[in-house]
Amino acid sequence: MAEILTGVFTAFWLGILTSLSPCPMATNIAAISYTSRSVSRTPQVLLRGILYTLGRMLLYITLGILIMSFVFSIPQVSFILQKYMNRLLGPILVVVGLILLEVIRFNLPSFGLGDRTRRYAESSGLWGAFLLGILFALSFCPISAALFFGSLIPLSLKYESQIVLPALYGLGTGLPVILFAIIISFGVQSVGRAFDKMKPIELWFRRITGVICLLLGVYYFAVYIFRIL
């Protein structure tokens, strides 16, 4: 039970950390600007924030199902993962930690569907928020890609969770939009300033998580590869 709760908390924490990273933070600010267009109608603002988050959750669930269904559909790959997953986690966690600490840097192509599609989503009323959530979730940057593909997917494979852990990750990525939708009456500029104040917090959260990933990676190296402990 404790191990399952650890997996649940880790998936949710990875989502929150992703939401505070520079690229997802920028898209979340854009999402808040979109939800605030009906600032005089608080229920609609909140509903847009929820639909935006549901869109992100659906995208991550879909990716989780596709990746893990592909993996488990190939017996050889499934067997290798079941047998060597703990050994693979060592190098994976070390690489993720180095990316979070910005020791390793790389650029990713944009996976969004273009400005035209985004403008269509922004003009589509309430359900446009849902579509925006899907589109923005596709916009991976190095840090968010490392957290999703390098941390969440191995975690989901370990627990064989195609839906729950990706859903919790998606909830974490959209949580700031829901929270700020509740206090949107303070104005979009106030929200923007609040996000600016969160940047130093994100930096320290990311560094702490990076160090934890490195330490866990070293631990998995020691136990499952070198069998020191």
C-alpha positions as CSV (number, residue, x, y, z in Angstrom):
1,M,0.0,0.0,0.0
2,A,2.8,2.4,0.9
3,E,4.5,1.7,-2.4
4,I,1.4,2.4,-4.3
5,L,0.8,5.7,-2.5
6,T,4.5,6.6,-3.2
7,G,3.8,6.1,-6.9
8,V,0.6,8.1,-6.8
9,F,2.3,11.0,-5.0
10,T,5.3,10.9,-7.3
11,A,3.2,11.1,-10.4
12,F,1.2,14.0,-9.0
13,W,4.4,15.8,-7.9
14,L,6.0,15.3,-11.3
15,G,2.9,17.0,-12.9
16,I,3.1,19.9,-10.5
17,L,6.9,20.3,-11.1
18,T,6.1,20.2,-14.9
19,S,3.5,23.0,-14.5
20,L,6.0,25.2,-12.8
21,S,8.7,24.7,-15.5
22,P,9.3,27.6,-17.9
23,C,7.6,26.2,-21.1
24,P,4.5,24.8,-19.4
25,M,4.2,27.8,-17.2
26,A,4.0,30.0,-20.3
27,T,1.2,27.9,-21.7
28,N,-0.6,27.9,-18.4
29,I,-0.4,31.7,-18.3
30,A,-1.9,31.7,-21.8
31,A,-4.6,29.3,-20.6
32,I,-5.4,31.6,-17.7
33,S,-5.6,34.6,-20.0
34,Y,-8.1,32.5,-22.1
35,T,-10.2,31.5,-19.1
36,S,-10.3,35.1,-17.7
37,R,-12.2,36.4,-20.8
38,S,-15.4,35.8,-18.8
39,V,-14.0,37.2,-15.6
40,S,-17.5,38.5,-14.6
41,R,-18.8,35.0,-14.7
42,T,-16.8,33.1,-12.1
43,P,-18.4,29.7,-12.6
44,Q,-17.6,29.8,-16.4
45,V,-14.0,30.8,-15.6
46,L,-13.6,27.8,-13.2
47,L,-15.3,25.5,-15.7
48,R,-12.8,26.5,-18.4
49,G,-9.9,25.9,-16.0
50,I,-11.3,22.4,-15.3
51,L,-11.9,21.6,-19.0
52,Y,-8.4,22.8,-19.8
53,T,-6.9,20.4,-17.2
54,L,-9.1,17.6,-18.4
55,G,-7.7,18.1,-21.9
56,R,-4.2,17.8,-20.6
57,M,-5.1,14.7,-18.6
58,L,-6.7,13.1,-21.7
59,L,-3.5,13.7,-23.8
60,Y,-1.2,12.2,-21.2
61,I,-3.5,9.2,-20.6
62,T,-3.6,8.6,-24.4
63,L,0.2,8.8,-24.6
64,G,0.5,6.5,-21.6
65,I,-1.9,3.9,-23.1
66,L,-0.2,4.0,-26.5
67,I,3.3,3.7,-25.2
68,M,2.6,1.0,-22.7
69,S,0.2,-0.9,-25.0
70,F,3.0,-1.0,-27.6
71,V,5.6,-2.1,-25.0
72,F,3.4,-4.9,-23.5
73,S,2.3,-6.0,-27.0
74,I,5.8,-7.1,-27.8
75,P,6.6,-10.1,-25.5
76,Q,10.4,-9.7,-25.8
77,V,10.2,-6.0,-24.7
78,S,7.8,-6.8,-21.9
79,F,10.0,-9.6,-20.7
80,I,13.1,-7.4,-20.7
81,L,11.4,-4.6,-18.8
82,Q,10.0,-7.0,-16.2
83,K,13.4,-8.5,-15.7
84,Y,15.6,-5.5,-16.0
85,M,13.4,-2.5,-15.1
86,N,15.2,-1.8,-11.8
87,R,18.5,-1.9,-13.6
88,L,17.2,0.5,-16.3
89,L,15.9,2.9,-13.7
90,G,19.4,3.7,-12.5
91,P,20.7,5.3,-15.7
92,I,17.3,6.8,-16.5
93,L,17.1,8.6,-13.2
94,V,20.6,9.8,-13.5
95,V,20.0,11.3,-16.9
96,V,16.7,12.9,-15.7
97,G,18.4,14.4,-12.7
98,L,21.2,15.9,-14.9
99,I,18.5,17.4,-17.2
100,L,16.6,18.9,-14.3
101,L,19.9,20.4,-13.0
102,E,20.5,21.7,-16.5
103,V,23.8,19.8,-16.8
104,I,22.5,18.2,-19.9
105,R,20.7,20.5,-22.3
106,F,19.0,19.8,-25.7
107,N,16.3,21.2,-27.9
108,L,13.1,19.6,-28.9
109,P,10.9,20.3,-32.0
110,S,7.5,21.7,-31.2
111,F,4.7,19.2,-31.3
112,G,1.9,21.7,-31.2
113,L,-0.6,21.9,-34.1
114,G,0.1,25.5,-35.1
115,D,-1.3,29.0,-34.4
116,R,-4.3,28.4,-36.7
117,T,-5.5,25.5,-34.6
118,R,-4.8,27.4,-31.4
119,R,-6.8,30.3,-32.6
120,Y,-9.7,28.0,-33.5
121,A,-9.5,26.5,-30.0
122,E,-9.5,30.0,-28.4
123,S,-12.7,30.9,-30.4
124,S,-14.6,27.7,-29.6
125,G,-16.2,28.7,-26.3
126,L,-16.0,26.4,-23.3
127,W,-14.9,23.4,-25.2
128,G,-12.1,25.4,-26.7
129,A,-10.4,25.2,-23.2
130,F,-10.5,21.4,-23.5
131,L,-8.9,21.6,-26.9
132,L,-6.3,24.1,-25.6
133,G,-5.4,21.7,-22.8
134,I,-4.7,19.0,-25.4
135,L,-2.7,21.3,-27.7
136,F,-0.6,22.8,-24.9
137,A,0.1,19.4,-23.4
138,L,1.7,18.4,-26.8
139,S,4.2,21.3,-26.5
140,F,7.0,19.4,-24.8
141,C,10.2,21.2,-23.8
142,P,13.4,19.4,-22.6
143,I,12.4,19.5,-18.9
144,S,8.7,18.5,-19.4
145,A,9.8,15.7,-21.8
146,A,12.4,14.5,-19.2
147,L,9.7,14.4,-16.5
148,F,7.1,12.7,-18.6
149,F,9.1,10.3,-20.8
150,G,12.0,9.8,-18.4
151,S,10.2,9.7,-15.1
152,L,6.4,9.2,-15.4
153,I,6.5,6.6,-18.2
154,P,9.1,4.3,-16.3
155,L,7.0,4.8,-13.2
156,S,3.8,3.9,-15.0
157,L,5.5,0.8,-16.5
158,K,6.8,-0.2,-13.1
159,Y,3.2,-0.1,-11.6
160,E,1.6,-1.1,-14.9
161,S,-0.6,1.9,-14.7
162,Q,-1.8,3.1,-18.1
163,I,-4.4,5.5,-16.8
164,V,-4.2,6.4,-13.2
165,L,-0.6,7.7,-13.0
166,P,-0.7,9.6,-16.3
167,A,-4.1,11.1,-15.2
168,L,-2.6,12.3,-11.9
169,Y,0.4,13.7,-13.8
170,G,-2.0,15.6,-16.1
171,L,-4.0,16.9,-13.1
172,G,-0.8,18.2,-11.6
173,T,0.2,20.0,-14.8
174,G,-3.2,21.8,-14.9
175,L,-3.6,22.4,-11.2
176,P,-2.2,26.0,-11.3
177,V,-4.8,26.9,-13.9
178,I,-7.7,25.7,-11.7
179,L,-6.3,27.4,-8.7
180,F,-5.8,30.7,-10.4
181,A,-9.2,30.4,-12.1
182,I,-10.7,30.5,-8.6
183,I,-8.9,33.8,-7.8
184,I,-9.1,35.2,-11.3
185,S,-11.1,38.1,-10.0
186,F,-7.8,39.8,-9.0
187,G,-7.1,40.3,-12.7
188,V,-4.9,38.7,-15.3
189,Q,-1.9,41.0,-14.5
190,S,-2.0,39.9,-10.9
191,V,-1.9,36.3,-12.0
192,G,1.0,37.0,-14.3
193,R,2.9,38.6,-11.4
194,A,2.1,35.6,-9.2
195,F,3.5,33.3,-11.8
196,D,6.7,35.4,-12.0
197,K,7.1,35.1,-8.2
198,M,6.8,31.3,-8.6
199,K,9.9,31.1,-10.9
200,P,12.5,31.0,-8.1
201,I,10.3,28.4,-6.3
202,E,10.2,26.3,-9.4
203,L,14.0,26.6,-9.8
204,W,14.6,25.2,-6.2
205,F,11.9,22.6,-6.6
206,R,13.5,21.4,-9.8
207,R,17.0,21.4,-8.3
208,I,15.8,19.4,-5.3
209,T,14.0,16.9,-7.5
210,G,17.0,16.7,-9.7
211,V,19.3,15.9,-6.7
212,I,16.7,13.3,-5.5
213,C,16.7,11.7,-9.0
214,L,20.5,11.5,-9.0
215,L,20.6,10.0,-5.6
216,L,17.9,7.4,-6.5
217,G,19.8,6.7,-9.7
218,V,23.0,6.1,-7.8
219,Y,21.1,3.9,-5.4
220,Y,19.6,1.8,-8.2
221,F,23.1,1.5,-9.8
222,A,24.5,0.3,-6.5
223,V,21.8,-2.2,-5.6
224,Y,20.7,-3.6,-9.0
225,I,23.8,-3.2,-11.2
226,F,26.9,-3.3,-9.0
227,R,25.0,-5.1,-6.1
228,I,27.0,-3.2,-3.5
229,L,24.2,-2.7,-1.0
